[in-house]
C-alpha cells in the first residue's frame, strides 16, 4: 500500500463524511449506518498504518472520526415519531456505538494485518 500522509488521510476522511451526510440526507437505515461505520473503520485502519503515531493515538483518532460520523448522520436513521426518544437516548447510544466501533476496530486491524503481513504494527 502506498504511503499516505496525515493530511491526505484527513482529507479522505472529510470526503467520506461529506459523502455520508449527502447519502443520509435522503434517509438512512440502521444497517446503512452500520455499513458506513465499518467502511470508515477500514479507511482509517488502512490509512493510519503509514502514519507515524502510536497505537493508542491512532485508536483515539479513529474513534473520534466515528464519533463525528455518528453526530453527523445517525439521526437520519431514526424515524420522525421516535425523535423525542432519540433525544433522550442519543448519548447512551453514542457510547454504545463507540464501544462497538472500538471492538470492531481491533477485529478489522487483525484482518488487515493478516491479509497484509508486510504491514508492521506501530
Residue, then its C-alpha position, 0 to 999 in steps of 0.5 A: x500500500x502506498x504511503x499516505x500522509x496525515x493530511x491526505x488521510x484527513x482529507x479522505x476522511x472529510x470526503x467520506x463524511x461529506x459523502x455520508x451526510x449527502x447519502x443520509x440526507x435522503x434517509x438512512x437505515x440502521x444497517x446503512x449506518x452500520x455499513x458506513x461505520x465499518x467502511x470508515x473503520x477500514x479507511x482509517x485502519x488502512x490509512x493510519x498504518x503509514x502514519x507515524x503515531x502510536x497505537x493508542x493515538x491512532x485508536x483515539x483518532x479513529x474513534x473520534x472520526x466515528x464519533x463525528x460520523x455518528x453526530x453527523x448522520x445517525x439521526x437520519x436513521x431514526x424515524x420522525x415519531x421516535x425523535x423525542x426518544x432519540x433525544x433522550x437516548x442519543x448519548x447512551x447510544x453514542x457510547x454504545x456505538x463507540x464501544x462497538x466501533x472500538x471492538x470492531x476496530x481491533x477485529x478489522x486491524x487483525x484482518x488487515x494485518x493478516x491479509x497484509x503481513x508486510x504491514x508492521x504494527x506501530 
